[in-house]
């Protein structure tokens, strides 16, 4: 198998998008991401160093990766984040970042210098009290100020909102209305099952429910269906006359696995070929021993299931035994 097709799986999906988690730590404690009892994080020595992040990423670029997103935990809590960013900026890829924006104002200049143009921000409520409930931290004002700062500094901002029925689904219209005078994309994400987040299907807010709310507010003719980008996980819309747009990521009720081009590298150097897969392939140990990680990458890619880590039916997806063995979201990387 040559370097040009190592990242193509047996279903013909070419994986050109690598999401690298830099840390399992975070300065928030979001309920859907981190179990209430917390998680056992990897010791520092088990995490990829800045040089290891760069060298492993470089090998993926050689295999055909054209886009790298840095995630966490919260990637900005790593004290050597700037060093990692500077190294990765020398690669011929599109670099992007997912953050909770609590401390992102400290890194504006570094993000610009690295060529990052798009930043995804996690924000699940527009109400300070509700924000504190879901994040277990009182940082709403700071996050909102930093989103405004990113917009002012010319970044393309996407706001990721995980919807949970009975908690924040009554803010869907408020979030869409936020795009009226702000050039952002608000992305509504279905609540997904991971270890310790007390998922159940009753908490889902479906694609259809979101659209029906939008149509009821602005009419079916007032909401425009936009053209999605290639491999886009979201279905994109805008309200006529609004500066921004909104999108729906329906991983549970309407999965997009047939066009998936994403692979994940955890902070401790393991490949996850799917967000929902329990299986992982350790690259870091072999890399540190001076071995060739290429066969391991090929192994991980060829083992990828056609849909949601092998959970192809609603019954299998709703069975806790199929996802309780997976990592918590914070330990996978957003």
C-alpha positions as CSV (number, residue, x, y, z in Angstrom):
1,X,0.0,0.0,0.0
2,X,1.5,3.3,-1.1
3,X,1.4,6.6,0.9
4,X,-1.2,7.9,-1.5
5,X,-3.9,5.4,-0.5
6,X,-3.0,4.5,3.1
7,X,-5.8,6.8,4.3
8,X,-8.5,5.3,1.9
9,X,-10.6,2.6,3.7
10,X,-12.3,-0.4,2.2
11,X,-15.5,1.6,1.6
12,X,-13.6,4.1,-0.6
13,X,-13.5,6.9,2.0
14,X,-10.4,9.0,1.8
15,X,-9.4,10.5,5.1
16,X,-7.8,13.9,4.6
17,X,-8.8,15.5,7.9
18,X,-6.9,14.8,11.1
19,X,-8.2,16.0,14.5
20,X,-5.4,16.1,17.1
21,X,-6.3,16.3,20.8
22,X,-3.6,18.1,22.7
23,X,-4.8,17.4,26.2
24,X,-7.4,15.6,28.2
25,X,-7.7,18.5,30.6
26,X,-10.1,21.4,30.5
27,X,-10.9,24.5,32.4
28,X,-14.7,23.7,32.1
29,X,-16.6,20.7,33.3
30,X,-19.4,20.3,30.7
31,X,-21.9,17.6,31.8
32,X,-22.1,15.9,28.4
33,X,-18.4,15.8,28.0
34,X,-16.9,15.0,31.4
35,X,-18.5,12.5,33.8
36,X,-19.6,14.0,37.2
37,X,-16.9,12.1,39.0
38,X,-14.2,13.4,36.6
39,X,-11.8,11.3,34.5
40,X,-8.4,9.8,35.1
41,X,-6.1,11.8,32.8
42,X,-2.9,10.4,31.3
43,X,0.3,11.2,33.1
44,X,2.3,14.0,31.4
45,X,4.9,11.6,30.1
46,X,2.3,9.6,28.3
47,X,1.1,12.5,26.3
48,X,2.7,13.5,23.0
49,X,5.3,16.2,23.3
50,X,5.4,19.2,20.9
51,X,8.0,17.4,18.8
52,X,6.0,14.2,18.7
53,X,2.8,16.0,17.8
54,X,4.7,17.7,14.9
55,X,6.5,14.6,13.6
56,X,3.4,12.4,13.7
57,X,1.3,15.1,12.1
58,X,4.0,15.4,9.4
59,X,3.7,11.8,8.6
60,X,0.0,12.1,8.2
61,X,0.4,15.0,5.9
62,X,2.7,12.8,3.8
63,X,-0.1,10.3,3.6
64,X,-2.5,12.9,2.3
65,X,-3.9,14.9,5.2
66,X,-4.8,18.4,4.1
67,X,-6.5,19.7,7.2
68,X,-5.6,19.5,10.9
69,X,-7.9,20.7,13.8
70,X,-6.5,21.1,17.3
71,X,-8.8,20.0,20.0
72,X,-8.8,18.9,23.7
73,X,-10.1,18.9,26.4
74,X,-9.3,22.5,26.0
75,X,-6.2,22.8,23.8
76,X,-5.2,26.2,25.2
77,X,-4.6,24.9,28.7
78,X,-1.4,23.3,27.5
79,X,1.4,25.6,28.5
80,X,3.3,24.6,25.4
81,X,0.3,25.2,23.0
82,X,2.2,28.1,21.3
83,X,5.2,25.9,20.6
84,X,3.0,23.2,19.1
85,X,1.1,25.7,17.0
86,X,4.3,27.3,15.7
87,X,5.6,23.9,14.6
88,X,2.4,22.8,12.9
89,X,2.1,26.1,11.1
90,X,5.1,25.0,9.0
91,X,3.2,22.1,7.5
92,X,1.3,22.5,4.2
93,X,-2.2,22.1,5.7
94,X,-5.2,24.1,6.7
95,X,-5.0,24.6,10.5
96,X,-8.0,25.2,12.7
97,X,-9.0,25.1,16.3
98,X,-11.8,24.1,18.6
99,X,-11.9,25.9,22.0
100,X,-14.3,27.0,24.7
101,X,-12.9,30.5,24.4
102,X,-12.4,31.1,28.1
103,X,-8.7,32.2,27.6
104,X,-8.5,32.5,23.8
105,X,-7.9,36.2,23.9
106,X,-4.4,35.5,25.1
107,X,-3.6,33.7,21.8
108,X,-5.2,35.9,19.1
109,X,-1.8,37.0,17.7
110,X,-0.4,33.5,17.8
111,X,-3.4,32.1,16.0
112,X,-3.1,34.7,13.3
113,X,0.6,34.1,12.9
114,X,-0.1,30.4,12.4
115,X,-2.6,31.1,9.7
116,X,-5.6,29.9,11.6
117,X,-8.7,31.5,10.1
118,X,-11.5,29.4,11.5
119,X,-12.2,28.8,15.1
120,X,-15.0,26.6,16.5
121,X,-16.3,27.7,19.9
122,X,-18.3,25.5,22.3
123,X,-21.3,27.4,23.7
124,X,-24.5,25.6,24.8
125,X,-26.5,28.5,26.3
126,X,-26.9,32.2,25.9
127,X,-28.0,32.5,29.5
128,X,-25.3,33.0,32.2
129,X,-27.1,30.8,34.8
130,X,-27.7,27.9,32.4
131,X,-24.1,28.2,31.1
132,X,-22.9,27.8,34.7
133,X,-25.2,24.8,35.2
134,X,-23.8,22.9,32.2
135,X,-20.2,23.9,32.4
136,X,-20.0,23.9,36.3
137,X,-18.1,27.2,35.9
138,X,-19.0,30.9,35.9
139,X,-17.3,32.1,32.7
140,X,-20.2,33.1,30.5
141,X,-19.3,36.8,30.2
142,X,-15.7,36.1,29.4
143,X,-16.7,33.6,26.6
144,X,-19.1,36.1,25.1
145,X,-16.5,38.8,25.1
146,X,-14.0,36.6,23.5
147,X,-16.4,35.5,20.8
148,X,-17.0,39.2,20.0
149,X,-13.2,39.7,20.0
150,X,-12.7,36.8,17.5
151,X,-15.3,38.3,15.2
152,X,-13.7,41.8,15.4
153,X,-10.3,40.3,14.6
154,X,-11.6,38.7,11.4
155,X,-11.8,35.0,12.4
156,X,-14.6,32.9,10.9
157,X,-16.4,31.7,14.0
158,X,-18.5,28.6,14.3
159,X,-20.5,28.2,17.6
160,X,-21.1,24.5,18.6
161,X,-24.2,24.1,20.6
162,X,-25.0,20.6,22.0
163,X,-28.8,20.4,22.3
164,X,-30.4,18.5,25.2
165,X,-34.1,18.3,25.3
166,X,-35.6,20.0,28.4
167,X,-32.5,22.0,29.0
168,X,-31.5,24.3,26.2
169,X,-33.8,23.3,23.3
170,X,-35.9,26.4,24.2
171,X,-32.9,28.5,23.1
172,X,-32.9,27.3,19.5
173,X,-34.7,30.4,18.2
174,X,-32.5,32.7,20.3
175,X,-29.3,31.1,18.9
176,X,-30.6,31.5,15.3
177,X,-31.6,35.1,16.0
178,X,-28.0,35.7,17.3
179,X,-26.9,35.2,13.7
180,X,-29.0,38.2,12.5
181,X,-26.3,40.7,13.4
182,X,-23.3,38.5,13.9
183,X,-21.4,36.8,11.0
184,X,-21.2,33.4,12.7
185,X,-22.5,29.9,12.1
186,X,-24.4,28.4,15.0
187,X,-24.2,24.6,14.7
188,X,-26.7,22.6,16.6
189,X,-25.3,19.2,17.6
190,X,-27.3,16.2,18.7
191,X,-26.6,14.9,22.2
192,X,-24.3,11.9,21.7
193,X,-23.6,8.9,24.0
194,X,-20.2,8.7,25.8
195,X,-19.0,7.2,29.0
196,X,-20.5,8.9,32.0
197,X,-22.7,11.5,30.3
198,X,-26.1,9.8,31.1
199,X,-27.2,9.8,27.5
200,X,-30.6,8.6,26.5
201,X,-32.6,9.0,23.3
202,X,-35.3,11.0,25.1
203,X,-32.8,13.9,25.4
204,X,-32.3,14.1,21.6
205,X,-33.5,17.1,19.6
206,X,-33.8,16.0,16.0
207,X,-33.0,17.7,12.7
208,X,-36.7,17.8,12.0
209,X,-37.6,19.4,15.3
210,X,-35.0,22.2,14.8
211,X,-36.2,23.0,11.3
212,X,-39.9,23.0,12.4
213,X,-39.0,25.6,15.0
214,X,-37.2,27.7,12.5
215,X,-40.0,27.4,10.0
216,X,-42.6,28.4,12.6
217,X,-40.6,31.5,13.4
218,X,-39.6,32.7,9.9
219,X,-41.7,30.5,7.6
220,X,-40.4,27.8,5.3
221,X,-39.7,30.4,2.6
222,X,-37.8,32.6,5.0
223,X,-35.3,29.9,5.8
224,X,-32.8,29.1,3.0
225,X,-31.1,25.8,2.5
226,X,-27.4,26.5,1.8
227,X,-24.9,24.5,-0.2
228,X,-22.9,22.3,2.0
229,X,-19.1,21.9,1.6
230,X,-17.6,18.6,0.6
231,X,-17.5,16.2,3.5
232,X,-19.4,18.6,5.7
233,X,-21.0,17.0,8.7
234,X,-23.6,19.7,9.0
235,X,-26.7,20.7,6.9
236,X,-26.5,24.4,6.6
237,X,-29.3,27.0,6.5
238,X,-29.7,30.8,6.9
239,X,-32.6,33.1,7.6
240,X,-33.1,35.6,4.7
241,X,-31.3,38.9,5.6
242,X,-29.3,37.5,8.5
243,X,-25.5,38.1,8.5
244,X,-24.8,34.6,9.8
245,X,-26.2,31.1,9.4
246,X,-27.1,28.0,11.3
247,X,-26.4,24.3,10.8
248,X,-27.6,21.0,12.1
249,X,-25.2,18.1,12.9
250,X,-27.4,15.0,13.3
251,X,-25.0,12.3,14.1
252,X,-27.6,10.1,15.8
253,X,-30.8,10.5,13.8
254,X,-29.3,11.2,10.4
255,X,-25.6,10.1,10.3
256,X,-23.2,11.2,7.6
257,X,-20.8,8.3,7.8
258,X,-20.7,7.5,4.1
259,X,-18.8,10.7,3.4
260,X,-16.6,10.8,6.5
261,X,-13.1,11.9,5.9
262,X,-12.1,12.3,9.6
263,X,-9.6,10.5,11.8
264,X,-8.7,11.3,15.4
265,X,-5.4,11.3,17.2
266,X,-5.8,11.3,21.0
267,X,-3.5,13.3,23.3
268,X,-1.7,10.1,24.3
269,X,-1.0,9.2,20.7
270,X,-3.7,6.7,19.8
271,X,-5.7,6.6,16.6
272,X,-9.5,6.5,16.8
273,X,-10.9,5.9,13.3
274,X,-14.4,6.9,14.5
275,X,-15.8,9.0,17.3
276,X,-18.0,6.1,18.4
277,X,-15.5,3.3,18.1
278,X,-14.2,1.5,21.2
279,X,-11.1,0.4,19.4
280,X,-7.8,2.4,19.3
281,X,-4.4,1.9,17.8
282,X,-1.4,3.0,19.7
283,X,1.0,5.0,17.5
284,X,3.1,6.7,20.2
285,X,4.7,3.7,21.7
286,X,6.0,2.5,18.3
287,X,7.0,6.0,17.4
288,X,9.1,6.4,20.5
289,X,10.7,3.1,19.8
290,X,11.8,4.3,16.4
291,X,9.4,2.1,14.5
292,X,7.3,2.8,11.5
293,X,3.8,3.9,12.3
294,X,2.6,3.6,8.7
295,X,1.3,0.0,9.0
296,X,-0.5,0.9,12.2
297,X,-2.2,3.8,10.5
298,X,-3.2,1.5,7.6
299,X,-4.6,-1.1,10.2
300,X,-6.7,1.6,11.9
301,X,-8.1,2.9,8.6
302,X,-9.0,-0.5,7.2
303,X,-10.7,-1.5,10.4
304,X,-13.2,1.4,10.2
305,X,-16.8,0.3,10.3
306,X,-19.2,1.6,7.6
307,X,-21.3,3.5,10.2
308,X,-20.9,4.8,13.8
309,X,-18.2,2.4,15.0
310,X,-20.3,-0.6,14.0
311,X,-23.5,0.6,15.7
312,X,-25.6,0.5,12.5
313,X,-29.1,0.1,14.1
314,X,-31.0,2.3,16.5
315,X,-31.1,-0.7,18.9
316,X,-27.4,-1.1,18.9
317,X,-26.8,2.6,19.2
318,X,-29.1,2.8,22.2
319,X,-27.4,-0.1,24.0
320,X,-25.2,1.4,26.8
321,X,-22.9,-1.6,26.6
322,X,-21.8,-0.4,23.1
323,X,-20.6,3.0,24.3
324,X,-19.8,2.7,28.0
325,X,-16.5,1.1,27.0
326,X,-15.6,4.2,24.9
327,X,-13.7,7.1,26.3
328,X,-15.5,10.1,27.7
329,X,-15.7,12.9,25.2
330,X,-13.1,15.0,27.0
331,X,-10.6,12.1,26.6
332,X,-11.3,11.7,22.8
333,X,-11.1,15.2,21.6
334,X,-13.9,17.4,20.2
